[in-house]
């Protein structure tokens, strides 16, 4: 199967606890794609990822590195380019299905 190019975007916001340095990671199919220090206040990021992948389903996971530092919230997953859809919205697991 020939790999296909997919781009998707997600809105990421965070609440950093006082005096803490919040870091989070994004994984696609258990592969680390992003590790970021959260330095913003009163805003959110539109984070875009792109992959070349064969047909299949790829789990997407966001997590904080240190839970004591704060919490993140991800929402509004959307495919912006390529043959794919986001599935599992509203559950604990979000996935990207590539056609």
Rosetta constraint file for C-alpha pairs under 8 A:
AtomPair CA 1 CA 54 HARMONIC 5.87 0.50
AtomPair CA 1 CA 55 HARMONIC 7.08 0.50
AtomPair CA 2 CA 53 HARMONIC 7.92 0.50
AtomPair CA 2 CA 54 HARMONIC 5.76 0.50
AtomPair CA 3 CA 52 HARMONIC 5.49 0.50
AtomPair CA 3 CA 53 HARMONIC 4.45 0.50
AtomPair CA 3 CA 54 HARMONIC 4.04 0.50
AtomPair CA 3 CA 55 HARMONIC 7.21 0.50
AtomPair CA 4 CA 51 HARMONIC 7.91 0.50
AtomPair CA 4 CA 52 HARMONIC 5.16 0.50
AtomPair CA 4 CA 53 HARMONIC 5.25 0.50
AtomPair CA 4 CA 54 HARMONIC 5.91 0.50
AtomPair CA 4 CA 55 HARMONIC 7.65 0.50
AtomPair CA 4 CA 82 HARMONIC 7.26 0.50
AtomPair CA 4 CA 83 HARMONIC 7.48 0.50
AtomPair CA 4 CA 98 HARMONIC 7.73 0.50
AtomPair CA 5 CA 50 HARMONIC 7.16 0.50
AtomPair CA 5 CA 51 HARMONIC 5.85 0.50
AtomPair CA 5 CA 52 HARMONIC 4.56 0.50
AtomPair CA 5 CA 53 HARMONIC 6.69 0.50
AtomPair CA 5 CA 81 HARMONIC 7.71 0.50
AtomPair CA 5 CA 82 HARMONIC 5.77 0.50
AtomPair CA 5 CA 83 HARMONIC 7.83 0.50
AtomPair CA 6 CA 50 HARMONIC 5.54 0.50
AtomPair CA 6 CA 51 HARMONIC 5.46 0.50
AtomPair CA 6 CA 52 HARMONIC 6.41 0.50
AtomPair CA 6 CA 53 HARMONIC 7.70 0.50
AtomPair CA 6 CA 79 HARMONIC 7.36 0.50
AtomPair CA 6 CA 80 HARMONIC 7.81 0.50
AtomPair CA 6 CA 81 HARMONIC 5.57 0.50
AtomPair CA 6 CA 82 HARMONIC 4.50 0.50
AtomPair CA 6 CA 83 HARMONIC 6.72 0.50
AtomPair CA 6 CA 84 HARMONIC 6.88 0.50
AtomPair CA 6 CA 98 HARMONIC 7.77 0.50
AtomPair CA 7 CA 48 HARMONIC 6.84 0.50
AtomPair CA 7 CA 49 HARMONIC 5.67 0.50
AtomPair CA 7 CA 50 HARMONIC 4.27 0.50
AtomPair CA 7 CA 51 HARMONIC 6.63 0.50
AtomPair CA 7 CA 79 HARMONIC 5.92 0.50
AtomPair CA 7 CA 80 HARMONIC 5.61 0.50
AtomPair CA 7 CA 81 HARMONIC 5.01 0.50
AtomPair CA 7 CA 82 HARMONIC 6.51 0.50
AtomPair CA 8 CA 48 HARMONIC 5.61 0.50
AtomPair CA 8 CA 49 HARMONIC 5.56 0.50
AtomPair CA 8 CA 50 HARMONIC 6.47 0.50
AtomPair CA 8 CA 77 HARMONIC 7.06 0.50
AtomPair CA 8 CA 78 HARMONIC 5.49 0.50
AtomPair CA 8 CA 79 HARMONIC 4.13 0.50
AtomPair CA 8 CA 80 HARMONIC 5.30 0.50
AtomPair CA 8 CA 81 HARMONIC 6.96 0.50
AtomPair CA 9 CA 46 HARMONIC 6.31 0.50
AtomPair CA 9 CA 47 HARMONIC 5.45 0.50
AtomPair CA 9 CA 48 HARMONIC 4.26 0.50
AtomPair CA 9 CA 49 HARMONIC 6.41 0.50
AtomPair CA 9 CA 76 HARMONIC 7.91 0.50
AtomPair CA 9 CA 77 HARMONIC 5.78 0.50
AtomPair CA 9 CA 78 HARMONIC 5.44 0.50
AtomPair CA 9 CA 79 HARMONIC 6.41 0.50
AtomPair CA 9 CA 80 HARMONIC 6.88 0.50
AtomPair CA 10 CA 46 HARMONIC 5.63 0.50
AtomPair CA 10 CA 47 HARMONIC 5.42 0.50
AtomPair CA 10 CA 48 HARMONIC 6.60 0.50
AtomPair CA 10 CA 74 HARMONIC 6.64 0.50
AtomPair CA 10 CA 75 HARMONIC 6.10 0.50
AtomPair CA 10 CA 76 HARMONIC 5.56 0.50
AtomPair CA 10 CA 77 HARMONIC 4.42 0.50
AtomPair CA 10 CA 78 HARMONIC 6.50 0.50
AtomPair CA 11 CA 44 HARMONIC 6.51 0.50
AtomPair CA 11 CA 45 HARMONIC 5.60 0.50
AtomPair CA 11 CA 46 HARMONIC 4.63 0.50
AtomPair CA 11 CA 47 HARMONIC 6.30 0.50
AtomPair CA 11 CA 74 HARMONIC 5.61 0.50
AtomPair CA 11 CA 75 HARMONIC 5.37 0.50
AtomPair CA 11 CA 76 HARMONIC 5.85 0.50
AtomPair CA 11 CA 77 HARMONIC 7.02 0.50
AtomPair CA 12 CA 44 HARMONIC 5.49 0.50
AtomPair CA 12 CA 45 HARMONIC 5.11 0.50
AtomPair CA 12 CA 46 HARMONIC 6.41 0.50
AtomPair CA 12 CA 47 HARMONIC 6.97 0.50
AtomPair CA 12 CA 72 HARMONIC 6.98 0.50
AtomPair CA 12 CA 73 HARMONIC 5.76 0.50
AtomPair CA 12 CA 74 HARMONIC 4.63 0.50
AtomPair CA 12 CA 75 HARMONIC 6.79 0.50
AtomPair CA 13 CA 43 HARMONIC 6.82 0.50
AtomPair CA 13 CA 44 HARMONIC 4.52 0.50
AtomPair CA 13 CA 45 HARMONIC 6.49 0.50
AtomPair CA 13 CA 72 HARMONIC 5.73 0.50
AtomPair CA 13 CA 73 HARMONIC 5.22 0.50
AtomPair CA 13 CA 74 HARMONIC 6.51 0.50
AtomPair CA 14 CA 38 HARMONIC 7.43 0.50
AtomPair CA 14 CA 44 HARMONIC 7.50 0.50
AtomPair CA 14 CA 70 HARMONIC 7.25 0.50
AtomPair CA 14 CA 71 HARMONIC 5.68 0.50
AtomPair CA 14 CA 72 HARMONIC 4.15 0.50
AtomPair CA 14 CA 73 HARMONIC 5.93 0.50
AtomPair CA 15 CA 70 HARMONIC 5.48 0.50
AtomPair CA 15 CA 71 HARMONIC 5.44 0.50
AtomPair CA 15 CA 72 HARMONIC 6.36 0.50
AtomPair CA 16 CA 20 HARMONIC 6.56 0.50
AtomPair CA 16 CA 21 HARMONIC 7.28 0.50
AtomPair CA 16 CA 22 HARMONIC 5.97 0.50
AtomPair CA 16 CA 38 HARMONIC 7.85 0.50
AtomPair CA 16 CA 69 HARMONIC 6.05 0.50
AtomPair CA 16 CA 70 HARMONIC 4.40 0.50
AtomPair CA 16 CA 71 HARMONIC 6.65 0.50
AtomPair CA 17 CA 68 HARMONIC 7.59 0.50
AtomPair CA 17 CA 69 HARMONIC 5.49 0.50
AtomPair CA 17 CA 70 HARMONIC 5.01 0.50
AtomPair CA 20 CA 68 HARMONIC 7.80 0.50
AtomPair CA 20 CA 69 HARMONIC 4.90 0.50
AtomPair CA 20 CA 70 HARMONIC 7.51 0.50
AtomPair CA 21 CA 37 HARMONIC 7.25 0.50
AtomPair CA 21 CA 38 HARMONIC 7.39 0.50
AtomPair CA 21 CA 69 HARMONIC 5.95 0.50
AtomPair CA 22 CA 37 HARMONIC 5.90 0.50
AtomPair CA 22 CA 38 HARMONIC 5.46 0.50
AtomPair CA 22 CA 39 HARMONIC 7.89 0.50
AtomPair CA 22 CA 64 HARMONIC 7.31 0.50
AtomPair CA 22 CA 65 HARMONIC 7.54 0.50
AtomPair CA 22 CA 66 HARMONIC 7.07 0.50
AtomPair CA 22 CA 69 HARMONIC 5.05 0.50
AtomPair CA 22 CA 70 HARMONIC 6.03 0.50
AtomPair CA 22 CA 71 HARMONIC 7.93 0.50
AtomPair CA 23 CA 35 HARMONIC 6.91 0.50
AtomPair CA 23 CA 36 HARMONIC 5.52 0.50
AtomPair CA 23 CA 37 HARMONIC 4.38 0.50
AtomPair CA 23 CA 38 HARMONIC 5.80 0.50
AtomPair CA 23 CA 64 HARMONIC 5.84 0.50
AtomPair CA 23 CA 65 HARMONIC 5.52 0.50
AtomPair CA 23 CA 66 HARMONIC 7.05 0.50
AtomPair CA 23 CA 69 HARMONIC 7.86 0.50
AtomPair CA 24 CA 34 HARMONIC 7.93 0.50
AtomPair CA 24 CA 35 HARMONIC 5.64 0.50
AtomPair CA 24 CA 36 HARMONIC 5.58 0.50
AtomPair CA 24 CA 37 HARMONIC 6.70 0.50
AtomPair CA 24 CA 38 HARMONIC 7.52 0.50
AtomPair CA 24 CA 62 HARMONIC 7.03 0.50
AtomPair CA 24 CA 63 HARMONIC 5.54 0.50
AtomPair CA 24 CA 64 HARMONIC 4.12 0.50
AtomPair CA 24 CA 65 HARMONIC 5.34 0.50
AtomPair CA 24 CA 72 HARMONIC 7.61 0.50
AtomPair CA 25 CA 32 HARMONIC 7.08 0.50
AtomPair CA 25 CA 33 HARMONIC 7.47 0.50
AtomPair CA 25 CA 34 HARMONIC 5.35 0.50
AtomPair CA 25 CA 35 HARMONIC 4.36 0.50
AtomPair CA 25 CA 36 HARMONIC 6.53 0.50
AtomPair CA 25 CA 62 HARMONIC 5.63 0.50
AtomPair CA 25 CA 63 HARMONIC 5.46 0.50
AtomPair CA 25 CA 64 HARMONIC 6.26 0.50
AtomPair CA 25 CA 65 HARMONIC 6.85 0.50
AtomPair CA 26 CA 32 HARMONIC 6.06 0.50
AtomPair CA 26 CA 33 HARMONIC 5.59 0.50
AtomPair CA 26 CA 34 HARMONIC 5.03 0.50
AtomPair CA 26 CA 35 HARMONIC 6.61 0.50
AtomPair CA 26 CA 60 HARMONIC 7.33 0.50
AtomPair CA 26 CA 61 HARMONIC 5.74 0.50
AtomPair CA 26 CA 62 HARMONIC 4.48 0.50
AtomPair CA 26 CA 63 HARMONIC 6.70 0.50
AtomPair CA 27 CA 31 HARMONIC 5.13 0.50
AtomPair CA 27 CA 32 HARMONIC 4.51 0.50
AtomPair CA 27 CA 33 HARMONIC 5.46 0.50
AtomPair CA 27 CA 34 HARMONIC 7.16 0.50
AtomPair CA 27 CA 59 HARMONIC 7.97 0.50
AtomPair CA 27 CA 60 HARMONIC 5.70 0.50
AtomPair CA 27 CA 61 HARMONIC 5.08 0.50
AtomPair CA 27 CA 62 HARMONIC 6.34 0.50
AtomPair CA 28 CA 32 HARMONIC 6.67 0.50
AtomPair CA 28 CA 33 HARMONIC 6.68 0.50
AtomPair CA 28 CA 58 HARMONIC 6.40 0.50
AtomPair CA 28 CA 59 HARMONIC 5.75 0.50
AtomPair CA 28 CA 60 HARMONIC 4.59 0.50
AtomPair CA 28 CA 61 HARMONIC 6.52 0.50
AtomPair CA 29 CA 58 HARMONIC 5.01 0.50
AtomPair CA 29 CA 59 HARMONIC 4.99 0.50
AtomPair CA 29 CA 60 HARMONIC 6.37 0.50
AtomPair CA 30 CA 59 HARMONIC 7.40 0.50
AtomPair CA 30 CA 60 HARMONIC 7.79 0.50
AtomPair CA 30 CA 61 HARMONIC 7.88 0.50
AtomPair CA 33 CA 49 HARMONIC 7.94 0.50
AtomPair CA 40 CA 44 HARMONIC 7.88 0.50
AtomPair CA 53 CA 98 HARMONIC 7.41 0.50
AtomPair CA 54 CA 98 HARMONIC 7.03 0.50
AtomPair CA 54 CA 99 HARMONIC 7.96 0.50
AtomPair CA 55 CA 97 HARMONIC 7.51 0.50
AtomPair CA 55 CA 98 HARMONIC 4.89 0.50
AtomPair CA 55 CA 99 HARMONIC 5.05 0.50
AtomPair CA 56 CA 97 HARMONIC 5.78 0.50
AtomPair CA 56 CA 98 HARMONIC 5.33 0.50
AtomPair CA 56 CA 99 HARMONIC 6.93 0.50
AtomPair CA 57 CA 95 HARMONIC 6.36 0.50
AtomPair CA 57 CA 96 HARMONIC 5.61 0.50
AtomPair CA 57 CA 97 HARMONIC 4.31 0.50
AtomPair CA 57 CA 98 HARMONIC 6.24 0.50
AtomPair CA 58 CA 95 HARMONIC 5.27 0.50
AtomPair CA 58 CA 96 HARMONIC 5.04 0.50
AtomPair CA 58 CA 97 HARMONIC 6.30 0.50
AtomPair CA 58 CA 98 HARMONIC 8.00 0.50
AtomPair CA 59 CA 93 HARMONIC 6.94 0.50
AtomPair CA 59 CA 94 HARMONIC 5.96 0.50
AtomPair CA 59 CA 95 HARMONIC 4.13 0.50
AtomPair CA 59 CA 96 HARMONIC 6.31 0.50
AtomPair CA 60 CA 93 HARMONIC 7.20 0.50
AtomPair CA 60 CA 94 HARMONIC 5.51 0.50
AtomPair CA 60 CA 95 HARMONIC 5.31 0.50
AtomPair CA 60 CA 96 HARMONIC 7.07 0.50
AtomPair CA 61 CA 93 HARMONIC 7.30 0.50
AtomPair CA 61 CA 94 HARMONIC 7.14 0.50
AtomPair CA 62 CA 74 HARMONIC 7.60 0.50
AtomPair CA 63 CA 72 HARMONIC 7.33 0.50
AtomPair CA 64 CA 70 HARMONIC 7.60 0.50
AtomPair CA 64 CA 71 HARMONIC 6.51 0.50
AtomPair CA 64 CA 72 HARMONIC 6.82 0.50
AtomPair CA 66 CA 70 HARMONIC 7.56 0.50
AtomPair CA 67 CA 71 HARMONIC 6.77 0.50
AtomPair CA 77 CA 86 HARMONIC 6.81 0.50
AtomPair CA 78 CA 85 HARMONIC 7.50 0.50
AtomPair CA 78 CA 86 HARMONIC 6.49 0.50
AtomPair CA 79 CA 84 HARMONIC 6.62 0.50
AtomPair CA 79 CA 85 HARMONIC 6.14 0.50
AtomPair CA 79 CA 86 HARMONIC 6.91 0.50
AtomPair CA 83 CA 98 HARMONIC 5.96 0.50
AtomPair CA 83 CA 99 HARMONIC 5.48 0.50
AtomPair CA 84 CA 96 HARMONIC 6.70 0.50
AtomPair CA 84 CA 97 HARMONIC 5.34 0.50
AtomPair CA 84 CA 98 HARMONIC 4.32 0.50
AtomPair CA 84 CA 99 HARMONIC 5.67 0.50
AtomPair CA 85 CA 96 HARMONIC 5.87 0.50
AtomPair CA 85 CA 97 HARMONIC 5.36 0.50
AtomPair CA 85 CA 98 HARMONIC 6.82 0.50
AtomPair CA 86 CA 94 HARMONIC 7.03 0.50
AtomPair CA 86 CA 95 HARMONIC 5.77 0.50
AtomPair CA 86 CA 96 HARMONIC 4.73 0.50
AtomPair CA 86 CA 97 HARMONIC 6.24 0.50
AtomPair CA 87 CA 94 HARMONIC 6.00 0.50
AtomPair CA 87 CA 95 HARMONIC 5.28 0.50
AtomPair CA 87 CA 96 HARMONIC 6.23 0.50
AtomPair CA 87 CA 97 HARMONIC 6.84 0.50
AtomPair CA 88 CA 92 HARMONIC 7.79 0.50
AtomPair CA 88 CA 93 HARMONIC 5.97 0.50
AtomPair CA 88 CA 94 HARMONIC 4.82 0.50
AtomPair CA 88 CA 95 HARMONIC 6.19 0.50
AtomPair CA 89 CA 93 HARMONIC 7.43 0.50
AtomPair CA 89 CA 94 HARMONIC 5.76 0.50
